[in-house]
Amino acid sequence: MSEMQYGSPEEIAAFAQLQSRLPDLFGKVTTRRTQEQTVVVVPSLSLDPEELAKVKGVHHYEERMLYMLMLLRRPRTRVIFVTSQQLDPIVVDYFLHLLTGVPSSHARERLILLHCSDASKQPLTAKVLARPRLIERIRGAIPDASLAHLVCFNSSGFERSLAVQLGIPLYANDPALAHYGTKSGCRKIFRDAGILFPDGFEDLRDGEDIVGALAALRERDPRRRRAVVKLNDGFSGEGNALFYFDGADDLRGQDLRSWIRARLPGLRFEAPGETWDRYHGKFKEMQGVVESFVEGDEKCSPSSQNRVNAQGRAMAISTHDQVLGGPSGQVFLGCTFPAADEYRLQIQDAGLHVAQVLASKGVIGRFATDFVSVKENGEWKHHAIEVNLRKGGTTHPFLTLRFLTDGSYNVDDGLFYSQTGRPKYYYASDSLQSDAYQGLGPADLVDLAVVNELHFHSSSERGVVFHLIGALSEFGKLGLVCIGDNWQQARFLYRKTKDTLDQVTRKS
């Protein structure tokens, strides 16, 4: 297997054979808590490097998948966790001490931590593939390859190749189907699902296509104020730009296309420091879409999370309201769970329609469908805007809640109930950030959480769980999931955490 060429027909055929083992493995693991299994976690962000570079401290985002250590609550589960650089032992201990029902020493014996000693900007999986001896070490740590699978943040050709070299299936979408998660691909999925999505155009290749699409949108509706230009594989909203039609009512003899062409360099980019020349070059490389900006006085951005399991069944698993920022509110900052009472079941239903279409095309794994929702005449209209065909910013907080409480999501009311029967809520963010926090280390953070009673308590099922801890000292950036018995309590925990950090760093 190791001699197969990357992306060759032989590798693709071997991958398909491995994937055929998933349904049987899934059946064994889901029916028996004591079933032996090995989960190889490679939390690589195998996305466009230039787009990822726009995210501050992005190499620490591998730590977001440390929630997978909670699988060690299963007494016969082994986890192999691979990272670019060695994890701080304090960070690992922090997650192991969140485990309930199993001694942390027992869990620690079943955890194998491996790393590449490589801080370069390459995707983690590419680093692993370049290290045959590391691959041998991973293979050697798997007692039974027939009871093992690979888990990743998103699937690409790199993850397919690694699965083949390890001889284990990948529990994620087949990279050959990745186009369904592009901005162009998801518009076609929305069309097939029969749900509402913004007027626009997909599969655009360059600036001239952008000009034509913007002109057509304006001609369809002369009242249109602005439109969004999106890179097909933009990440976390950073690949979006706004075009304003201000002044288009008075062209003074200039045709609409020429007027738009002259104004394209003035696009308002979500990514700081972006330029038209660089953006246009990236657009020609990955293509993209133009669509109407959804306007509204009362507007929000909910999201529906879904899963297609290894046996091909589509299911709803959660809803969130997204917390967005950036120049025009298109950059993901965090989320609240669940989505608002008045529309979360509508979002759940629309997301399930999308999941069923994707399942029919062979997609498996977790993904999210994002919406822009506008209230008109007392009713909500939900415009689907993209599918994130991977784990995302809403994945790790929800799985953190599920693993910590052993609870379950109820599709009838869209709430999550712990084993005690209490509904649980949370506020989660990847972007609690301040330059003043720089210099705080993992030990400082743990101490502050315990002293100020922020730490998550299994008895009360309330408190704060941190992630991106490794980014704190260098970037002053931190992620957190604030779990409470209602939205107010969850938001209070977030404010208390921020206030505590602010007070401590002001004193120092």
C-alpha positions in Angstrom: 0.0 0.0 0.0 2.8 2.4 0.9 4.1 2.2 -2.7 0.9 3.4 -4.3 1.1 6.8 -5.9 -0.9 9.6 -4.3 -4.3 9.8 -6.0 -3.6 6.9 -8.4 -6.4 4.6 -9.6 -4.9 1.9 -7.4 -5.1 4.0 -4.3 -8.6 5.1 -5.0 -9.7 1.4 -5.5 -7.9 0.4 -2.2 -9.7 3.3 -0.4 -13.1 2.2 -1.7 -12.4 -1.3 -0.4 -11.4 0.0 3.0 -14.6 2.2 3.2 -16.7 -0.9 2.6 -15.7 -2.0 6.1 -17.3 1.0 7.8 -20.9 -0.2 8.1 -19.9 -3.4 9.9 -17.5 -1.6 12.2 -20.1 1.1 12.9 -22.6 -1.6 13.9 -20.2 -3.2 16.4 -19.1 0.0 18.0 -22.6 1.5 18.4 -24.2 -1.6 20.0 -21.5 -2.4 22.6 -19.8 0.1 24.9 -17.1 -2.5 25.7 -16.3 -3.2 22.0 -12.6 -2.9 21.3 -11.7 -0.2 18.8 -8.9 2.1 17.9 -9.6 5.6 16.7 -6.7 7.4 14.9 -7.3 11.1 15.2 -5.4 13.3 12.7 -6.9 16.8 13.2 -5.5 18.3 10.0 -7.0 21.4 8.5 -6.4 20.2 5.0 -7.8 23.4 3.4 -6.3 26.1 1.2 -3.1 27.3 2.9 -3.6 30.9 1.8 -7.2 31.0 3.2 -6.1 29.3 6.5 -3.3 31.9 6.9 -6.0 34.5 7.4 -7.0 32.8 10.7 -4.9 33.9 13.7 -3.1 31.1 15.4 -4.6 28.5 13.0 -1.9 25.8 13.7 -3.4 25.5 17.2 -6.8 24.6 15.8 -5.6 21.0 15.8 -6.3 21.2 19.5 -10.0 21.7 18.9 -10.4 17.9 18.3 -9.0 17.0 21.8 -12.7 16.4 22.7 -12.1 13.1 21.0 -10.1 12.0 24.1 -13.5 11.7 25.8 -13.9 8.5 23.8 -11.6 7.0 26.3 -14.6 6.7 28.6 -15.2 3.5 26.7 -13.0 1.0 28.6 -11.8 -0.8 25.5 -11.3 2.2 23.2 -7.8 3.2 22.3 -7.1 6.7 20.8 -4.0 7.6 18.8 -3.8 11.4 18.6 -1.4 12.9 16.1 -0.4 16.6 16.0 2.1 18.8 14.2 3.9 19.7 17.4 4.0 18.1 20.8 1.1 19.0 23.0 1.7 20.6 26.4 1.2 17.9 29.0 -1.0 20.3 31.0 -3.4 20.6 28.1 -3.7 16.8 27.8 -4.2 16.3 31.5 -6.9 19.0 31.4 -9.0 16.9 29.0 -8.3 13.6 30.7 -9.5 15.1 34.0 -12.8 15.9 32.4 -13.5 12.2 32.0 -16.1 10.6 34.3 -16.7 7.0 34.9 -13.1 5.9 34.3 -9.9 6.7 36.2 -7.7 9.1 34.3 -4.8 6.7 34.7 -6.8 3.9 32.9 -7.6 6.3 30.1 -4.0 7.5 29.9 -2.8 4.0 29.3 -5.0 3.8 26.2 -3.9 7.1 24.8 -1.0 7.3 22.3 0.2 10.8 21.5 2.4 11.3 18.4 3.7 14.4 16.7 5.7 15.5 13.7 7.9 18.1 15.3 7.0 20.3 12.4 5.6 23.8 12.8 5.4 24.6 9.1 2.2 25.7 7.4 1.7 22.4 5.6 -1.5 20.5 6.5 -0.8 18.0 9.3 -1.7 15.0 7.2 0.8 16.0 4.5 3.4 16.1 7.2 2.5 12.6 8.4 2.6 11.3 4.8 6.2 12.7 4.5 7.3 10.6 7.5 7.2 6.9 6.7 8.6 6.0 10.1 5.8 7.9 11.9 3.2 6.0 9.8 4.9 2.8 10.9 4.6 3.9 14.5 0.9 4.6 14.0 0.4 1.2 12.4 2.3 -0.5 15.2 0.0 1.1 17.8 -3.1 -0.4 16.2 -3.7 -3.8 17.8 -6.4 -4.9 15.2 -6.8 -2.9 11.9 -10.2 -4.5 11.4 -11.4 -2.6 14.5 -9.8 0.7 13.7 -10.7 3.8 11.8 -9.3 7.3 10.9 -11.0 10.5 12.0 -10.0 14.0 10.7 -11.3 17.6 10.6 -12.0 17.5 6.9 -11.2 15.0 4.2 -9.0 15.6 1.2 -6.7 13.5 -0.9 -4.2 13.6 1.9 -6.5 11.8 4.3 -7.5 9.3 1.7 -3.9 8.4 1.1 -3.1 8.1 4.8 -6.1 5.8 5.3 -4.8 3.5 2.6 -1.3 3.6 4.0 -2.6 2.7 7.4 -5.0 0.1 6.1 -8.0 1.5 7.9 -11.2 3.2 6.7 -11.8 6.9 7.0 -14.9 8.0 8.8 -15.5 11.1 6.8 -16.7 12.2 3.4 -15.0 10.6 0.3 -12.7 13.4 -1.1 -14.1 12.6 -4.5 -17.4 14.1 -3.3 -15.8 17.3 -1.8 -17.3 19.5 -4.5 -20.7 19.2 -2.9 -19.3 21.3 0.0 -18.0 24.1 -2.2 -20.0 27.3 -2.5 -21.0 26.3 -6.1 -21.7 22.7 -5.2 -24.0 23.5 -2.2 -26.2 25.8 -4.3 -26.9 22.8 -6.5 -27.6 20.7 -3.4 -30.1 23.4 -2.1 -31.8 23.3 -5.5 -32.2 19.5 -5.3 -33.4 19.7 -1.7 -36.1 22.2 -2.7 -35.2 24.8 0.0 -34.9 28.6 -0.2 -31.4 30.0 -1.1 -30.3 33.4 -2.4 -30.6 34.4 -6.0 -27.2 34.1 -7.7 -24.8 32.2 -9.9 -22.3 29.4 -9.3 -19.3 27.9 -11.2 -17.9 31.4 -11.9 -14.3 31.4 -13.2 -12.9 34.9 -13.2 -13.5 38.6 -12.9 -15.5 38.8 -16.1 -17.8 36.1 -14.9 -18.2 38.1 -11.6 -19.1 41.2 -13.6 -21.7 39.3 -15.6 -23.3 37.8 -12.5 -23.4 41.1 -10.7 -25.0 42.8 -13.7 -27.6 40.1 -14.0 -28.5 40.3 -10.4 -29.0 44.1 -10.6 -31.0 43.8 -13.8 -33.3 41.2 -12.2 -33.9 43.5 -9.3 -32.9 47.2 -9.7 -33.6 47.8 -6.0 -30.8 45.4 -5.0 -28.3 47.2 -2.8 -25.5 44.7 -2.5 -24.2 41.2 -3.4 -21.7 38.8 -2.1 -18.7 37.3 -4.0 -17.5 34.1 -2.5 -14.5 31.8 -3.1 -15.6 28.2 -3.6 -13.4 27.0 -0.8 -13.3 30.1 1.5 -13.0 29.2 5.1 -15.0 30.7 8.1 -16.3 33.6 5.9 -12.8 34.9 5.2 -13.2 34.2 1.5 -16.2 36.5 1.1 -16.4 40.1 -0.3 -19.3 42.5 -0.6 -20.1 44.5 -3.7 -22.3 47.7 -3.3 -24.6 48.9 -6.1 -24.6 52.5 -4.7 -24.5 54.9 -7.7 -25.9 52.4 -10.2 -29.0 54.4 -10.6 -27.1 57.2 -12.3 -24.6 55.7 -14.7 -24.6 58.8 -17.0 -24.3 56.9 -20.3 -21.9 54.2 -18.9 -23.1 50.7 -19.4 -23.7 48.6 -16.2 -21.0 46.1 -16.9 -18.3 48.7 -17.4 -19.4 50.5 -14.2 -19.3 47.2 -12.2 -15.9 46.3 -13.8 -14.4 49.6 -12.7 -15.6 49.1 -9.1 -14.5 45.5 -8.6 -11.1 46.6 -7.0 -13.2 48.3 -4.4 -14.8 45.1 -3.1 -15.2 45.1 0.7 -13.3 42.0 1.8 -14.0 40.1 5.0 -10.3 39.2 5.4 -8.2 42.0 6.8 -5.5 43.3 4.3 -7.0 41.5 1.3 -6.6 43.1 -2.1 -8.4 42.7 -5.4 -5.4 41.4 -7.3 -4.7 38.7 -4.7 -8.4 37.8 -4.4 -8.9 37.7 -8.1 -5.9 35.4 -8.5 -7.4 33.1 -5.8 -10.8 33.3 -7.5 -9.4 32.1 -10.8 -7.7 29.2 -9.0 -10.6 27.9 -7.0 -13.6 29.6 -8.8 -16.7 30.8 -6.8 -20.2 32.3 -6.7 -22.0 35.6 -6.7 -25.3 35.8 -4.9 -27.6 38.4 -3.5 -26.9 39.7 0.0 -29.9 38.8 2.1 -31.2 42.0 3.5 -33.5 42.5 6.5 -34.1 44.6 9.6 -34.5 41.6 11.8 -31.9 39.0 10.8 -30.0 36.1 12.3 -27.7 33.3 11.2 -28.8 29.9 12.4 -27.1 26.6 11.4 -28.3 23.0 11.2 -25.9 20.2 12.1 -26.4 16.8 10.5 -24.7 13.5 10.2 -24.9 10.7 7.6 -23.7 7.6 9.5 -21.6 4.8 8.1 -24.7 3.0 7.1 -25.9 5.9 4.9 -28.7 7.2 7.2 -29.2 11.0 7.4 -30.1 12.4 10.7 -30.4 15.8 12.5 -28.1 16.2 15.4 -28.3 19.9 16.5 -29.1 23.5 15.6 -27.2 26.7 16.6 -27.4 30.4 16.2 -24.1 31.7 14.9 -22.2 34.6 16.4 -20.8 36.5 13.4 -18.3 39.4 13.1 -16.1 40.9 10.5 -16.7 44.1 8.4 -20.2 42.9 7.3 -21.0 40.2 9.7 -19.9 37.1 7.7 -17.0 35.8 9.8 -17.8 33.0 12.2 -16.9 33.9 15.8 -18.9 31.4 17.8 -22.4 30.0 18.4 -25.2 29.4 20.9 -27.0 26.1 21.4 -29.8 25.5 20.6 -31.1 27.8 18.0 -34.0 30.1 19.0 -37.2 28.5 20.0 -39.3 30.2 17.3 -37.5 28.7 14.4 -35.1 25.9 15.4 -37.4 23.1 14.2 -37.7 24.9 10.8 -33.9 25.0 10.6 -33.7 21.4 11.6 -36.1 20.3 8.9 -34.4 22.3 6.2 -31.0 20.9 7.2 -32.4 17.4 7.2 -33.6 17.9 3.6 -30.0 18.8 2.6 -28.6 15.8 4.5 -30.9 13.5 2.7 -29.8 14.8 -0.7 -26.2 14.5 0.3 -26.7 10.9 1.7 -28.3 9.9 -1.7 -25.0 11.0 -3.3 -22.8 8.9 -1.0 -21.7 11.5 1.5 -21.0 10.3 5.0 -19.8 12.1 8.2 -20.7 15.3 10.0 -21.5 18.6 8.3 -23.5 21.8 8.8 -25.8 23.9 6.7 -25.7 27.6 7.4 -28.6 30.0 6.9 -29.4 33.7 6.9 -32.9 34.1 8.3 -35.0 37.2 8.0 -38.3 38.0 9.7 -40.9 39.3 7.2 -44.5 40.1 8.2 -44.1 38.1 11.4 -42.7 35.0 9.8 -39.1 33.8 9.4 -37.7 33.0 6.0 -34.5 30.9 6.0 -32.1 31.3 3.1 -29.5 28.5 2.9 -26.1 29.9 2.1 -23.5 27.2 2.5 -22.7 23.6 3.5 -19.6 23.0 5.5 -18.9 19.4 4.5 -16.6 18.8 7.4 -16.4 19.2 11.1 -16.7 22.9 11.9 -17.0 25.5 14.6 -20.2 24.0 15.9 -19.0 20.4 16.0 -16.6 20.4 18.9 -18.8 22.3 21.4 -21.7 20.0 20.8 -19.7 16.8 21.1 -18.0 18.3 24.2 -21.5 18.6 25.7 -22.6 15.2 24.7 -19.4 13.4 25.9 -19.5 15.3 29.3 -23.1 14.7 30.1 -23.9 11.4 28.3 -27.0 13.1 27.1 -28.9 13.1 23.9 -30.5 15.4 21.3 -34.3 15.3 21.1 -35.4 16.0 17.5 -39.0 16.5 18.7 -38.2 19.8 20.4 -34.6 20.5 19.3 -33.3 20.4 22.9 -30.4 18.5 24.4 -31.1 16.6 27.7 -28.5 15.3 30.0 -29.0 11.9 31.8 -30.5 13.8 34.7 -33.3 14.9 32.3 -32.3 18.6 32.4 -32.1 20.6 29.1 -28.6 22.0 28.5 -27.5 25.1 26.7 -24.2 26.6 25.8 -22.3 29.6 24.4 -19.2 28.7 22.5 -16.5 30.7 20.8 -13.1 30.2 19.1 -12.3 33.9 19.3 -12.0 35.2 22.8 -8.9 37.2 22.1 -6.9 40.1 23.5 -3.2 41.1 23.2 -3.3 41.5 26.9 -3.8 37.7 27.3 -0.4 37.0 25.6 2.0 35.4 28.0 -0.7 33.4 30.0 0.2 29.8 29.8 -2.0 26.6 30.2 -1.2 26.3 33.9 -2.2 29.9 34.5 -5.5 29.3 32.7 -6.3 26.2 34.7 -5.5 28.0 37.9 -7.7 30.9 37.0 -10.6 28.6 36.1 -10.4 26.6 39.3 -9.9 29.6 41.7 -12.8 31.6 40.1 -15.1 28.6 39.9 -15.3 28.5 36.2 -14.2 24.9 35.7 -16.8 22.5 34.5 -18.3 20.4 37.3 -19.8 17.0 36.4 -22.1 17.1 39.4 -23.8 20.3 38.4 -23.2 19.8 34.7 -22.3 23.5 34.5 -19.1 25.4 33.8 -16.5 26.3 31.2 -14.5 23.9 29.0 -11.5 25.5 27.3 -9.9 24.7 23.9 -7.2 26.3 21.7 -5.3 26.6 25.0 -2.0 26.4 23.1 -2.8 29.6 21.3 -3.2 31.7 24.5 0.4 32.6 25.3 1.5 33.4 21.7 -1.7 35.0 20.3 -3.8 35.9 23.3 -6.5 33.8 21.8 -8.7 31.2 23.4 -11.7 29.0 22.7 -14.3 28.0 25.2 -17.6 26.2 25.7 -19.8 27.7 28.4 -22.4 25.1 29.5 -25.4 26.0 31.6 -29.1 25.2 32.3 -30.3 28.1 30.1 -29.0 30.7 27.7 -28.7 33.3 30.4 -26.5 31.1 32.5 -24.3 30.1 29.6 -23.8 33.7 28.5 -23.1 34.7 32.1 -20.3 32.1 32.3 -18.8 33.6 29.1 -18.9 37.1 30.5 -17.4 36.0 33.8 -14.6 34.2 32.0 -13.8 37.3 29.9 -14.0 39.6 32.9 -11.7 37.4 34.9 -9.1 37.3 32.2 -9.4 41.1 31.7 -9.0 41.8 35.4 -6.0 39.5 35.8 -4.1 40.8 32.8 -4.8 44.4 33.7 -3.2 43.8 37.1 -0.2 42.3 35.5 
